[in-house]
Amino acid sequence: MKHRIKLRPDEVKDFVCAATKCTFDVDISYNSFIVDAKSIIGVLGLNFNQVLTVAYNGYDADFEQYLSKFAVAC
């Protein structure tokens, strides 16, 4: 699954915490720069002026609901 989101630096801690609760790998990226969404250092290195893409293979209802707060219209 892929979701396009907008994230602010002050939301990173909560985002990483939500991703860490998933039992599957979660990546976050923009352009060709991809990091592990469960790594706070990796996520803080992203450009928050860009629309970010969250990609994962799995399903977690709580994570889906959490991501909906940051959704960007395509």
C-alpha positions in Angstrom: 0.0 0.0 0.0 1.1 3.6 -0.6 -0.1 6.8 0.9 0.9 10.3 0.1 1.2 12.5 3.2 2.5 15.9 4.4 4.4 15.7 7.7 5.8 18.4 10.0 8.9 18.0 12.0 7.0 18.2 15.3 4.9 15.2 14.2 7.8 12.9 13.6 8.0 11.3 17.0 4.3 10.3 16.9 4.6 9.1 13.3 7.6 6.9 14.1 5.8 5.5 17.2 2.8 4.6 15.1 5.0 2.9 12.4 6.9 1.0 15.1 3.7 -0.7 16.2 3.3 -2.3 12.8 4.5 -5.9 12.4 5.6 -5.2 8.8 8.2 -3.0 7.2 7.2 0.7 6.6 9.2 3.0 4.4 8.8 6.7 3.8 10.2 8.5 0.8 10.3 11.4 -1.6 11.9 11.3 -5.0 14.5 8.5 -4.8 15.3 9.1 -1.1 13.9 6.2 1.0 14.2 5.6 4.7 12.8 3.2 7.3 9.8 4.9 8.8 10.6 3.2 12.2 13.8 5.2 12.4 13.4 8.6 14.0 16.8 9.8 12.7 16.0 8.7 9.2 12.6 10.4 9.2 14.1 13.6 10.6 16.5 13.7 7.6 13.6 14.1 5.2 12.6 17.3 3.4 9.3 18.2 5.1 8.5 20.7 2.3 7.9 17.8 0.0 4.9 15.4 -0.2 6.1 12.1 1.3 5.1 8.6 0.2 4.6 6.0 2.9 4.8 2.4 1.5 4.3 -0.9 3.2 3.0 -4.5 2.6 0.6 -5.3 5.4 -2.5 -4.0 7.1 -3.0 -2.4 10.5 -6.3 -0.5 11.0 -4.9 1.8 13.6 -2.0 2.8 11.3 -4.4 3.4 8.4 -6.5 5.7 10.6 -3.4 7.5 11.8 -2.1 8.1 8.3 -5.5 9.5 7.2 -4.7 12.6 9.3 -1.8 13.5 7.0 -3.3 12.5 3.7 -2.7 14.7 0.6 -5.1 14.7 -2.3 -3.5 13.4 -5.4 
